[in-house]
Amino acid sequence: MELKEVIKARTLEEVLDVLDEKGEKAKVIAGGTDLVIQLREGKVNPEVLVDISDVAELCFIKETGDFIEIGAATRFVNIKESPVIGKPFKGLQEAAGHVGSPQIRNLGTVGGNICNASPAADTVPALLALDAVAVIKSKQGTREMPLEDIYIDRGKVKLEPQEILYAVKFLKPQPGQGLGFVKLGLRKALAISTISLAVFVERGENEVIKNIRIGSGALSRFPVREREVEDFVKGKKMDNTVIEEAAEVFGQVLEKRLATRPPVEKDFKPYAIKGVFKEALNKAWQRTK
Ligand SMILES: Cc1cc2nc3c(=O)[nH]c(=O)nc-3n(C[C@H](O)[C@H](O)[C@H](O)COP(=O)(O)OP(=O)(O)OC[C@H]3O[C@@H](n4cnc5c(N)ncnc54)[C@H](O)[C@@H]3O)c2cc1C
């Protein structure tokens, strides 16, 4: 298909109308930081681009009942600076602050980060650790699914051509909860993650880790929850022995998962994850206080 039209949408209704009419011929563009490269390389060939970057209904960070909700076209810079997210979940803001460069953070959106379905998407591990829910809209209505379930494979999400990711939402922080985020890149600036990791913890009585959720980036074909490690840690008392043992478990999980990957991954990541995990867990734990 040849690109024939770029529609600068002003309202959500307009976006949904175009997607409904054009179906597979149309593609949503938000910040364009991923899509423009794919268009140039001929990896995607839409006939119509629907630009959602100025649709105010998709750019928000707000409290809705028990949830914090972030509109899909919200830029990283706005997440990084938002007073709504709150100190315990600062890990999400750190994840947004680690994306690319200031230019990329001024353009790139959380919805684009999710829907591009790159294994190395930095905000997704944090959202997975927060057990976020994807809110999806089309002319037919609204549906929700756990963010974790939106991924089919690298570069593929479970959205119909007529649908748009409208927002992501997660429960507001409660006392005793915290989120830590750590990114390992090859350079400080503009580094695509070699590992990104977010750890959510909930402190119980007597320093027990009542709940833990771990979201990882660049360790699978798309960002995932690390349930084997979660199951090992949950219910144990937080001390150095548990941290060290859990880090070993994480290393073993990755040794198996990455066994057929090139040496740079299969040798480096199972080793590197141990330090990354310990740092992210400690950050999260500090924020529970
Ligand atoms: C130099 C450079 C450095 C980068 N560094 C990082 C980094 O460190 N960490 C990182 O995570 N990423 C990085 N990226 C990737 C990119 O910036 C992010 O993935 C960004 O979040 C994409 O958002 P966008 O708004 O630009 O998406 P776009 O490029 O506009 O869209 C990406 C994809 O998502 C779809 N899409 C967008 N919004 C929606 C929606 N609401 N509903 C349905 N589909 C939608 C589009 O159709 C397209 O398929 C980098 C990119 C560049 C060019």
PDBQT file of the ligand as one rigid body, heavy atoms in Angstrom, charges set to zero:
ROOT
HETATM    1  C1  LIG A 301      16.789   7.210  19.147  1.00  0.00    +0.000 C 
HETATM    2  C2  LIG A 301      15.731   6.378  19.834  1.00  0.00    +0.000 A 
HETATM    3  C3  LIG A 301      15.947   5.951  21.138  1.00  0.00    +0.000 A 
HETATM    4  C4  LIG A 301      14.980   5.189  21.789  1.00  0.00    +0.000 A 
HETATM    5  N1  LIG A 301      15.222   4.792  23.061  1.00  0.00    +0.000 NA
HETATM    6  C5  LIG A 301      14.285   4.065  23.710  1.00  0.00    +0.000 A 
HETATM    7  C6  LIG A 301      14.519   3.648  25.050  1.00  0.00    +0.000 A 
HETATM    8  O1  LIG A 301      15.549   3.925  25.661  1.00  0.00    +0.000 OA
HETATM    9  N2  LIG A 301      13.540   2.921  25.662  1.00  0.00    +0.000 N 
HETATM   10  C7  LIG A 301      12.370   2.601  25.033  1.00  0.00    +0.000 A 
HETATM   11  O2  LIG A 301      11.519   1.965  25.639  1.00  0.00    +0.000 OA
HETATM   12  N3  LIG A 301      12.132   2.985  23.761  1.00  0.00    +0.000 NA
HETATM   13  C8  LIG A 301      13.056   3.701  23.087  1.00  0.00    +0.000 A 
HETATM   14  N4  LIG A 301      12.827   4.086  21.794  1.00  0.00    +0.000 N 
HETATM   15  C9  LIG A 301      11.593   3.629  21.128  1.00  0.00    +0.000 C 
HETATM   16  C10 LIG A 301      10.398   4.602  21.164  1.00  0.00    +0.000 C 
HETATM   17  O3  LIG A 301      10.765   5.916  21.444  1.00  0.00    +0.000 OA
HETATM   18  C11 LIG A 301       9.325   4.158  22.170  1.00  0.00    +0.000 C 
HETATM   19  O4  LIG A 301       8.920   2.831  21.925  1.00  0.00    +0.000 OA
HETATM   20  C12 LIG A 301       8.091   5.066  22.158  1.00  0.00    +0.000 C 
HETATM   21  O5  LIG A 301       7.344   4.796  23.290  1.00  0.00    +0.000 OA
HETATM   22  C13 LIG A 301       7.172   4.903  20.969  1.00  0.00    +0.000 C 
HETATM   23  O6  LIG A 301       6.081   5.791  21.164  1.00  0.00    +0.000 OA
HETATM   24  P1  LIG A 301       5.539   6.694  19.987  1.00  0.00    +0.000 P 
HETATM   25  O7  LIG A 301       4.456   7.526  20.542  1.00  0.00    +0.000 OA
HETATM   26  O8  LIG A 301       6.647   7.411  19.316  1.00  0.00    +0.000 OA
HETATM   27  O9  LIG A 301       4.948   5.548  19.058  1.00  0.00    +0.000 OA
HETATM   28  P2  LIG A 301       4.761   5.546  17.471  1.00  0.00    +0.000 P 
HETATM   29  O10 LIG A 301       6.082   5.434  16.809  1.00  0.00    +0.000 OA
HETATM   30  O11 LIG A 301       3.870   6.651  17.055  1.00  0.00    +0.000 OA
HETATM   31  O12 LIG A 301       3.958   4.161  17.327  1.00  0.00    +0.000 OA
HETATM   32  C14 LIG A 301       4.570   2.928  17.626  1.00  0.00    +0.000 C 
HETATM   33  C15 LIG A 301       3.574   1.798  17.330  1.00  0.00    +0.000 C 
HETATM   34  O13 LIG A 301       2.498   1.822  18.253  1.00  0.00    +0.000 OA
HETATM   35  C16 LIG A 301       1.245   2.016  17.579  1.00  0.00    +0.000 C 
HETATM   36  N5  LIG A 301       0.466   2.897  18.452  1.00  0.00    +0.000 N 
HETATM   37  C17 LIG A 301       0.883   4.046  19.038  1.00  0.00    +0.000 A 
HETATM   38  N6  LIG A 301      -0.065   4.507  19.868  1.00  0.00    +0.000 NA
HETATM   39  C18 LIG A 301      -1.104   3.638  19.801  1.00  0.00    +0.000 A 
HETATM   40  C19 LIG A 301      -2.379   3.563  20.436  1.00  0.00    +0.000 A 
HETATM   41  N7  LIG A 301      -2.770   4.474  21.333  1.00  0.00    +0.000 N 
HETATM   42  N8  LIG A 301      -3.202   2.538  20.128  1.00  0.00    +0.000 NA
HETATM   43  C20 LIG A 301      -2.811   1.595  19.227  1.00  0.00    +0.000 A 
HETATM   44  N9  LIG A 301      -1.615   1.606  18.603  1.00  0.00    +0.000 NA
HETATM   45  C21 LIG A 301      -0.771   2.614  18.893  1.00  0.00    +0.000 A 
HETATM   46  C22 LIG A 301       1.592   2.594  16.223  1.00  0.00    +0.000 C 
HETATM   47  O14 LIG A 301       0.612   2.275  15.248  1.00  0.00    +0.000 OA
HETATM   48  C23 LIG A 301       2.917   1.900  15.952  1.00  0.00    +0.000 C 
HETATM   49  O15 LIG A 301       2.684   0.588  15.494  1.00  0.00    +0.000 OA
HETATM   50  C24 LIG A 301      13.770   4.853  21.120  1.00  0.00    +0.000 A 
HETATM   51  C25 LIG A 301      13.554   5.302  19.812  1.00  0.00    +0.000 A 
HETATM   52  C26 LIG A 301      14.514   6.051  19.172  1.00  0.00    +0.000 A 
HETATM   53  C27 LIG A 301      14.252   6.524  17.778  1.00  0.00    +0.000 C 
ENDROOT
TORSDOF 0
